[in-house]
Amino acid sequence: MSSVLLDARSLVKNFGGLTAVANVSVHFDQNELVGLIGPNGAGKTTLFNLLTGETPVSSGSISLATDRGVQSLNGRSPAQIAQAGISRTFQNIRLFKELTVLDNVRIAMTNHYREGFLTSILRLPKYYRTEREMTAAAQRLLAIFDLTAVADQPAKNLPYGTQRRLEIVRALATKPKLLFLDEPAAGMNPEETADLTRLIRQIQHDFHITVVLIEHDMSLVMDVCERLYVLEHGGLLATGTPAEIQRDPAVIKAYLGGD
Ligand SMILES: Nc1ncnc2c1ncn2[C@@H]1O[C@H](COP(=O)(O)OP(=O)(O)OP(=O)(O)O)[C@@H](O)[C@H]1O
């Protein structure tokens, strides 16, 4: 039986007179692969921003199932939400371009290996042990995602599709229970998109986490997602399996503009 990991109820986000998210309720189950689709400006990224604490909600509630029971995420900072087990990538690539691939992943890990101030400043033995553990963990992740050969390259040297892969690896480095991917296939060629499709499946399968993606590439969405939410003008238009969504008259109308 599936159990709810994240539950968001009646979310509203107003920007001045514009309602970007209008009374939207969504839930994501443990180990589920969910797609969030909708025309440009529908409110998809704003919804991600609400769920990750980037943008405060105007109203509504967000709760997450954690090891310590169900916790409210309302009013929490992005860093606190990351600590609670939610990680994300952004539409635009946000790597440390001059740093190596390995260091990009190590930096992403620092949240989870945070040492006391004295341990770090005095370089106590624990500091070196943690550093070694972090490097080993980063190397393991790079190996899983086929990035070992480029571990010592500056991130800026990687091809576009590989930079996006590295971003996903960075998001996984914090050991999330829930991973949000904002348009992961944007700008990719068909070969890179096919690699990404395999990668998303691998993440869900090997890491047993919940993956939610915003994506305009409908063949990717229909291929990998188990369930979809469709947003339009800030509101929830439909939810269902890819097969149900593809024959939903309201969705067809929103996308094709006619009847
Ligand atoms: N910080 C902001 N201030 C004011 N308006 C905003 C802000 N962020 C988003 N909006 C507006 O909210 C609406 C929803 O935008 P959002 O980026 O969430 O849509 P989207 O579905 O992600 O679109 P796309 O598919 O083009 O990325 C748009 O009208 C946008 O202009």
Ligand as a Chemical Component Dictionary entry (heavy atoms), coordinates in Angstrom:
data_LIG
# 
_chem_comp.id                   LIG 
_chem_comp.type                 NON-POLYMER 
_chem_comp.pdbx_formal_charge   0 
_chem_comp.three_letter_code    LIG 
# 
loop_
_chem_comp_atom.comp_id 
_chem_comp_atom.atom_id 
_chem_comp_atom.alt_atom_id 
_chem_comp_atom.type_symbol 
_chem_comp_atom.charge 
_chem_comp_atom.model_Cartn_x 
_chem_comp_atom.model_Cartn_y 
_chem_comp_atom.model_Cartn_z 
_chem_comp_atom.pdbx_ordinal 
LIG N1  N1  N 0 8.366 36.353 -8.320  1  
LIG C1  C1  C 0 7.298 36.615 -9.084  2  
LIG N2  N2  N 0 6.711 37.827 -9.084  3  
LIG C2  C2  C 0 5.627 38.089 -9.839  4  
LIG N3  N3  N 0 5.045 37.195 -10.657 5  
LIG C3  C3  C 0 5.582 35.965 -10.724 6  
LIG C4  C4  C 0 6.742 35.600 -9.955  7  
LIG N4  N4  N 0 7.041 34.302 -10.216 8  
LIG C5  C5  C 0 6.134 33.880 -11.124 9  
LIG N5  N5  N 0 5.263 34.864 -11.429 10 
LIG C6  C6  C 0 4.125 34.760 -12.352 11 
LIG O1  O1  O 0 3.345 33.664 -11.924 12 
LIG C7  C7  C 0 2.803 32.963 -13.050 13 
LIG C8  C8  C 0 3.215 31.506 -12.987 14 
LIG O2  O2  O 0 4.617 31.416 -13.293 15 
LIG P1  P1  P 0 5.443 30.068 -13.204 16 
LIG O3  O3  O 0 6.855 30.394 -13.530 17 
LIG O4  O4  O 0 5.149 29.395 -11.911 18 
LIG O5  O5  O 0 4.779 29.231 -14.382 19 
LIG P2  P2  P 0 5.292 27.874 -15.053 20 
LIG O6  O6  O 0 4.087 27.007 -15.186 21 
LIG O7  O7  O 0 6.435 27.323 -14.286 22 
LIG O8  O8  O 0 5.764 28.390 -16.483 23 
LIG P3  P3  P 0 6.909 27.830 -17.476 24 
LIG O9  O9  O 0 6.409 26.523 -17.988 25 
LIG O10 O10 O 0 6.950 28.880 -18.533 26 
LIG O11 O11 O 0 8.170 27.719 -16.680 27 
LIG C9  C9  C 0 3.297 33.694 -14.283 28 
LIG O12 O12 O 0 2.291 34.599 -14.699 29 
LIG C10 C10 C 0 4.520 34.432 -13.779 30 
LIG O13 O13 O 0 4.753 35.603 -14.531 31 
# 
loop_
_chem_comp_bond.comp_id 
_chem_comp_bond.atom_id_1 
_chem_comp_bond.atom_id_2 
_chem_comp_bond.value_order 
_chem_comp_bond.pdbx_ordinal 
LIG N1  C1  SING 1  
LIG C1  N2  SING 2  
LIG C1  C4  DOUB 3  
LIG N2  C2  DOUB 4  
LIG C2  N3  SING 5  
LIG N3  C3  DOUB 6  
LIG C3  C4  SING 7  
LIG C3  N5  SING 8  
LIG C4  N4  SING 9  
LIG N4  C5  DOUB 10 
LIG C5  N5  SING 11 
LIG N5  C6  SING 12 
LIG C6  O1  SING 13 
LIG C6  C10 SING 14 
LIG O1  C7  SING 15 
LIG C7  C8  SING 16 
LIG C7  C9  SING 17 
LIG C8  O2  SING 18 
LIG O2  P1  SING 19 
LIG P1  O3  DOUB 20 
LIG P1  O4  SING 21 
LIG P1  O5  SING 22 
LIG O5  P2  SING 23 
LIG P2  O6  DOUB 24 
LIG P2  O7  SING 25 
LIG P2  O8  SING 26 
LIG O8  P3  SING 27 
LIG P3  O9  DOUB 28 
LIG P3  O10 SING 29 
LIG P3  O11 SING 30 
LIG C9  O12 SING 31 
LIG C9  C10 SING 32 
LIG C10 O13 SING 33 
# 
